[in-house]
């Protein structure tokens, strides 16, 4: 798939990266829905054993047929340090390289990480969503910022993730009795739409299939690349 060049350099200092996040956060659109979602592309990353390279994997998953239609991956040398809140600058070059290999056109992009539920409201799912200018969401395994009341124990139950009084995401119980995942808007989706897409892509596991399968892909690759 074609992706326009980023409106900034990836060769940035952490201070410059924070300024870029603050500037691009204004471009995030937190409303919208997708009619008849068919293909959701899940993305995740892992790192080689020597810690020098990132491996990005993307799995395009057909929601109605519950099957994989495409898998792609890319490996890139890490050039940005590990800084909490700035992971997109460390991970995005590999992620974009993998996404450029996609032949399938997904309806929605799902990232294993934060979107709007970020200290500067610009997590990886927002960064990628703005660059792609496509509907996107973040589905994280843990909270980066904010507090929540545990949702009811039934599958599909939700509760709001709040930073102070501001709703920034949702805790979503994807299976009865399991820990929730944390969904937030990436771009061009409302939070309600992001939650519904997440639930629509869950099968027998806590994690939605697109990102679960992407996680399995990169975990396997990190031992062989």
N, C-alpha and C positions, 0 to 999 in steps of 0.2 A: 504494500500500500504506500501511497505517496504521503509524505509528511513534510510540511514546510520547515525551513530552517528555524531554529529557536531564535527569538528576538533578543538574545543575550549570549555571552560567551560561557562555556562550561568551565573555562579556565579562570575561575573566580576565587577570591579569598572568602573565608567565612563571613566577614563583614559585608563584602560585596554581595554575597549570596542572600543574606538577610534583606538587603535593600532590594534585590531583584524580586524576592518573594513578596515583599510589601507592595511593590509596584504592580506585579502581575495579579495579585489577589483581587484587584478591582475588576479583572476581566472574568472572574468566575460567575457563571449564571446558575443560580440555585432554584431553578424552576424548569418545568418541562416534563414530558413523559414520552414513551415510545410505544406506538401502537403495535400490537402483535409482535412482541420481541421473539425473534427466532434464534439468532446467533449471538451468544455472549462470549467475548474473548477474555479469558482470565490470564493474569500476568503475575509472575513471582520471580524472585531472584535468589541465588545462592552464591557462595564464594568458594574459590578453589582452596585447597588445603594449605597452600602457602600464603593465602590472603592477598594475593597480588591482582587477581582478576575477578570480575563479576560475571556471572552467567545468568542471563535473562531467558526465561521461557514463557511462551504464550501458547495457550490452548484455546482454539475456537470450538465452542460446544453448542450443539443444536439442542435447544430447550425442549421442543416438542418430541423429537426422536430420542433424546437423552443419549447422544453419542458424540464422539469427537469427530470433527470434520477437518481439522488441520492442527499440526503442532510445528512450531518454529522455535529456534533459540539462537542466541548470539553470545559471544564471549568478548569482553573488552577489559583492557588494563584499567585498574583503579587509579585515579589521579587526584581525587578529592578525599580529604581525611574523614574519619567517622566523627560526625558532630550531630548529636541529637537535635531533631528539628530541621536538619538540612540533608536528610538522606536522599532526596531526589537528585541533588547535585552529585552524589556519589554513585547512584544507581541508574540514572536516566540514560546516559550514553549507551549502556548495554541494552536497556529496555527499548530505546528507540531503534537500535540496530535490529533487534528481533522483530519489532512491529513492522519495520520496512520490508521484511521478508514475507509478511502475510499476503496471501492471494485472496483469501476470503474477506468479505466486507462485513464486519460485525455490526450489529445494531447497537450494542452497548459494550463498553470496556470496563472490566472489573479488576481492581488492583488489590493485592494483598498488602494493605497498609492504610494509612489515614488519608482522608480528603480534607473536608472543611474542619474536621475535628482536630485542629492543629493550633498551636499557640498563635500563629500569624494567619490562620485560616487558609493555609496554602500547603497542604501535605502533598505527597507524591501523586495521589489520584487527581488532585486539582491541577498540579503542574502538568501532568501528562494530558489531562482532559483539555486544558487550554491550548496546549501545543497541537493536539489532534483536532480540536474544535468539534468534538463528538461527545455524545452522552457517555458519562463515566461516573464511577462510584468507587469508594474505598470500603473494603471489608476487612477489618483488622481483628487480630486475635486478642488484643489487649488495648487498654486506654492509654493514650498519650497525655491528654489533658481533659479535665472535666470530671463530673461525678454523676452517678445514676443510682436509682433504686432498682434492685433486682427485679426483672420482669417475672410474671407468673411462670410456673414451671411447665406449662403446656406449650407444645410446639406452636410457633407463630406469635407468641406473646412478645410484646415490646415495652420498653420504657425509654423515656427521653434522656439523652446524655446532655448535661448542662454545664456550661462554663459560667459560673455566676447565675445570672438570670437568662442567659442566651442559650437557646437550643442549638447544639452544634452537631448532633448526630443521634443515633438510637442504639440501645442495647437490644439485640434481637435473639430470641430463643429459637434456634433452628430445629432443635429436637427436644422432646420432653425430657426434662431433668438434666440436660447438659449445660455447660457454661455458655453464656451468650457470646455472640460475636458483636462487633461494634461497626455499624454502618454509618457512613457519612457521604455527603454529596461530593462528587468530583467536579462535574461540569454538566450543564444542560439537563439536569434532572432535579426534580423536587426530592425532598427527603422521603416522602411517602412512596414515590416511584422507586427510589433506590432500595427501600426496604422490601417492596413487593417483588422486585427483580431478584433480590437476594434469596427470598423465600422460594421463588419459582425455580431457582437453580439448585436447590438443596434436594438430596435424595436420602441416603441412609447415614449420612455423616454430619458432623457438626459444621464443617466448612462447605460452602457452595462448591459444586463440582468444577466450575471453570478454574478457580484458584487452587482448589485441592489437587486437581490434576496437573496444574502448572507447578505446584510445589513438588509433586512426585517426580516430574520431569527434570527439574533443576537439581533435585537431590541426587538423582541417578547420574546426571551429567557431571556433577562436581567430583565424583569419584573416578571419572574416566577421561576428563579433559585436563 
